[in-house]
Amino acid sequence: MAYNLLKGKKGLIFGALNDKSIAWKVAERAHEEGADLVLTNTPVSIRLGTIDELAKKTNATVIPADATNTEDLTTLVEKGMEAVGGKFDFVLHSIGMSPNVRKKRAYDDLNYDFLSKTLDISAISFHKVIQTCKKLDAINEWGSVVALTYVAAQRTLFEYNDMADAKAMLESIARSFGYIYGRSKHIRINTISQSPTLTTAGSGVKGIDKLMDFSERMAPLGNATADECADFTITLFSDLTRKITMQNLFHDGGFSSMGMSKSAMVQYEKSFEDCND
Ligand SMILES: NC(=O)c1ccc[n+]([C@@H]2O[C@H](COP(=O)([O-])OP(=O)(O)OC[C@H]3O[C@@H](n4cnc5c(N)ncnc54)[C@H](O)[C@@H]3O)[C@@H](O)[C@H]2O)c1
């Protein structure tokens, strides 16, 4: 159901690779709510993915950019404003990648060049996006910037590897820049900490199926889907949340507040019995 929450607003969305991507779902919902959109991804992801299909569906313009490259970002923001005919009201950063995870380097055997890439792509790019927008005065007063993160920033989850460090940095950037952009332009910056979700990036996390089963058992409301994440993101882009800033907001069915649940206990008891067989 649409509520016209983003009627007349213009948005810039990073990270829609295919129809599993969280950014894809956000773009669909933002379009339904009346926003004009610019979609972006790296040239290789545009080639390998299906973003053009999304652009058609949402009447959006696609402009390629590597979010770690400030020249690309400047061109993207300038051309993007031309495409939508004005400044943006919201920006979504839905970007993550770890070469250490991809190449199966364990956390106690990291390749440091890879670590720099992980941090640049998954965290520092968020700073680069915001700084570029601020320099070009590309976001309207009371605009909203959101990035997607994961609870591994606060708690250690087996095999999440150096992405945990990237997410901790990403959330810190939201607070540090939230103060500066909030004071100067009333622009709010938040992160959404989403449940594990079966996307291309999610599938790269070792044992994602077990992780999803575990958090499904732990969370009283169950895992949040990508569609539900899109719904929540829309509220943060809307005018109904104008005083929320510098927050990390858990969208995880309650997982992050749990220690042990009945459903997880039952599962644990089962494997305990198996061990004693
Ligand atoms: N899937 C999950 O379980 C989960 C859970 C919590 C948070 N998140 C976060 O959600 C965000 C979106 O991931 P997703 O799960 O939708 O997976 P996805 O693979 O669909 O999206 C990741 C995107 O990052 C883009 N990207 C990578 N390098 C880039 C670069 N240099 N410049 C611009 N874009 C680049 C990819 O092209 C891709 O579109 C990520 O930040 C991810 O960490 C995912």
Ligand as a Chemical Component Dictionary entry (heavy atoms), coordinates in Angstrom:
data_LIG
# 
_chem_comp.id                   LIG 
_chem_comp.type                 NON-POLYMER 
_chem_comp.pdbx_formal_charge   0 
_chem_comp.three_letter_code    LIG 
# 
loop_
_chem_comp_atom.comp_id 
_chem_comp_atom.atom_id 
_chem_comp_atom.alt_atom_id 
_chem_comp_atom.type_symbol 
_chem_comp_atom.charge 
_chem_comp_atom.model_Cartn_x 
_chem_comp_atom.model_Cartn_y 
_chem_comp_atom.model_Cartn_z 
_chem_comp_atom.pdbx_ordinal 
LIG N1  N1  N 0  22.300 -9.290  3.096  1  
LIG C1  C1  C 0  22.476 -9.217  4.393  2  
LIG O1  O1  O 0  22.441 -10.226 5.129  3  
LIG C2  C2  C 0  22.714 -7.877  5.036  4  
LIG C3  C3  C 0  22.454 -7.696  6.410  5  
LIG C4  C4  C 0  22.714 -6.445  6.986  6  
LIG C5  C5  C 0  23.236 -5.426  6.195  7  
LIG N2  N2  N 1  23.468 -5.631  4.862  8  
LIG C6  C6  C 0  24.056 -4.558  4.066  9  
LIG O2  O2  O 0  23.133 -4.158  3.082  10 
LIG C7  C7  C 0  23.871 -3.502  2.047  11 
LIG C8  C8  C 0  23.379 -3.997  0.685  12 
LIG O3  O3  O 0  23.733 -5.329  0.493  13 
LIG P1  P1  P 0  22.733 -6.437  -0.106 14 
LIG O4  O4  O 0  22.588 -7.467  0.941  15 
LIG O5  O5  O -1 21.549 -5.804  -0.698 16 
LIG O6  O6  O 0  23.636 -7.130  -1.244 17 
LIG P2  P2  P 0  23.930 -6.733  -2.791 18 
LIG O7  O7  O 0  25.058 -7.618  -3.179 19 
LIG O8  O8  O 0  22.693 -6.823  -3.579 20 
LIG O9  O9  O 0  24.403 -5.212  -2.707 21 
LIG C9  C9  C 0  25.739 -4.811  -2.472 22 
LIG C10 C10 C 0  26.017 -3.713  -3.498 23 
LIG O10 O10 O 0  27.271 -3.058  -3.271 24 
LIG C11 C11 C 0  27.686 -2.637  -4.573 25 
LIG N3  N3  N 0  29.093 -2.215  -4.574 26 
LIG C12 C12 C 0  30.193 -2.984  -4.283 27 
LIG N4  N4  N 0  31.312 -2.244  -4.463 28 
LIG C13 C13 C 0  30.910 -0.997  -4.840 29 
LIG C14 C14 C 0  31.601 0.203   -5.162 30 
LIG N5  N5  N 0  32.938 0.286   -5.118 31 
LIG N6  N6  N 0  30.865 1.292   -5.533 32 
LIG C15 C15 C 0  29.510 1.239   -5.588 33 
LIG N7  N7  N 0  28.801 0.135   -5.285 34 
LIG C16 C16 C 0  29.506 -0.975  -4.920 35 
LIG C17 C17 C 0  27.446 -3.883  -5.406 36 
LIG O11 O11 O 0  27.528 -3.632  -6.798 37 
LIG C18 C18 C 0  26.050 -4.250  -4.944 38 
LIG O12 O12 O 0  25.060 -3.607  -5.726 39 
LIG C19 C19 C 0  25.342 -3.749  2.342  40 
LIG O13 O13 O 0  25.879 -2.643  3.012  41 
LIG C20 C20 C 0  25.269 -4.935  3.269  42 
LIG O14 O14 O 0  26.431 -5.075  4.082  43 
LIG C21 C21 C 0  23.202 -6.832  4.271  44 
# 
loop_
_chem_comp_bond.comp_id 
_chem_comp_bond.atom_id_1 
_chem_comp_bond.atom_id_2 
_chem_comp_bond.value_order 
_chem_comp_bond.pdbx_ordinal 
LIG N1  C1  SING 1  
LIG C1  O1  DOUB 2  
LIG C1  C2  SING 3  
LIG C2  C3  SING 4  
LIG C2  C21 DOUB 5  
LIG C3  C4  DOUB 6  
LIG C4  C5  SING 7  
LIG C5  N2  DOUB 8  
LIG N2  C6  SING 9  
LIG N2  C21 SING 10 
LIG C6  O2  SING 11 
LIG C6  C20 SING 12 
LIG O2  C7  SING 13 
LIG C7  C8  SING 14 
LIG C7  C19 SING 15 
LIG C8  O3  SING 16 
LIG O3  P1  SING 17 
LIG P1  O4  DOUB 18 
LIG P1  O5  SING 19 
LIG P1  O6  SING 20 
LIG O6  P2  SING 21 
LIG P2  O7  DOUB 22 
LIG P2  O8  SING 23 
LIG P2  O9  SING 24 
LIG O9  C9  SING 25 
LIG C9  C10 SING 26 
LIG C10 O10 SING 27 
LIG C10 C18 SING 28 
LIG O10 C11 SING 29 
LIG C11 N3  SING 30 
LIG C11 C17 SING 31 
LIG N3  C12 SING 32 
LIG N3  C16 SING 33 
LIG C12 N4  DOUB 34 
LIG N4  C13 SING 35 
LIG C13 C14 SING 36 
LIG C13 C16 DOUB 37 
LIG C14 N5  SING 38 
LIG C14 N6  DOUB 39 
LIG N6  C15 SING 40 
LIG C15 N7  DOUB 41 
LIG N7  C16 SING 42 
LIG C17 O11 SING 43 
LIG C17 C18 SING 44 
LIG C18 O12 SING 45 
LIG C19 O13 SING 46 
LIG C19 C20 SING 47 
LIG C20 O14 SING 48 
# 
